[in-house]
């Protein structure tokens, strides 16, 4: 066998086994049997003259040569995809559904204007939104979605990101039930509702930051998304520390004020995240560029006056 026996299937196989660290998981990801993966892996080993993966404990580990080849394989797969789609992209001819993973803030602030922009050029396009929770790289590797919008991108060499905008945390409350805290002591003495994402469990970055400053609050309820917070805060004497732009989304109607702590809270950065395989995809590049333009417009819009 020589390099002429290489094809896209073998390249995808190499990437899948390398990223999954398991023949079983790679087979499930590719939708083939374990024996098929093993057979193709043997073929690839014969072509490159290297074992590629060796036993390590109860699993397998890539060889140094495999680590080098997998980066080239990703680039070649991108080039193959670009070759297939070169000169063929026309938004007006699209008839497809794009899936984006986003939580409350990104969903309410960015995706409605994004859909209007996309459909102005691509009337046959539909948008499917799924919750991102605490996003993992597998969301993009398995092509569950085209993009993830999140303040905390997963860390992986095959995952790319771009910062879209910054937001500031505010403290929200029901003015009919309680006043905004005026001092740090008032803030810490209050009862709070917060968000804890599931699968995997992850607290908000602002909660982590407050704990790192030694500021401990009394949390009386936690929910998996900001959409669940509003029902607790409305009609109750509780506070929620949340991104300010949610005042125009799921926290609409609640009052908000600065978080009265001595050290300034860090900004909340929002990113769009995608897989390396889509870097040169014309449709994906059009989607990303449109989202960048939407985010620029949204971030330039003045928010409600803040006290």
Secondary structure, 3 states (H helix, E strand, C coil): CCHHHCCHHHHHHHHHHHHHCCHHHHHHHHCCCHHHHHHHHHHHHHHHCCCCEEEECCEEEECHHHHHHHHHHHHHHHHHHHHHHCCCCCHHHCCCEEEEEECHHHHHHHHHHHHHHHHHHCCCCEEEEECCCCCCCHHHHCCCCCEEEECCCCCCCCEEEEEEEEECEEEEECCCCCCCCCCHHHHHHCEEEEEEECCCCEECHHHHHHHHCCCCCEEEEEECCHHHHHHHHCCCCCEEEEEHHHHHCCCCCCEEECCCCCCCCCCEEEEEEEEHHHCCCHHHHHHHHHHHHHHHHHHHCCCCCCC
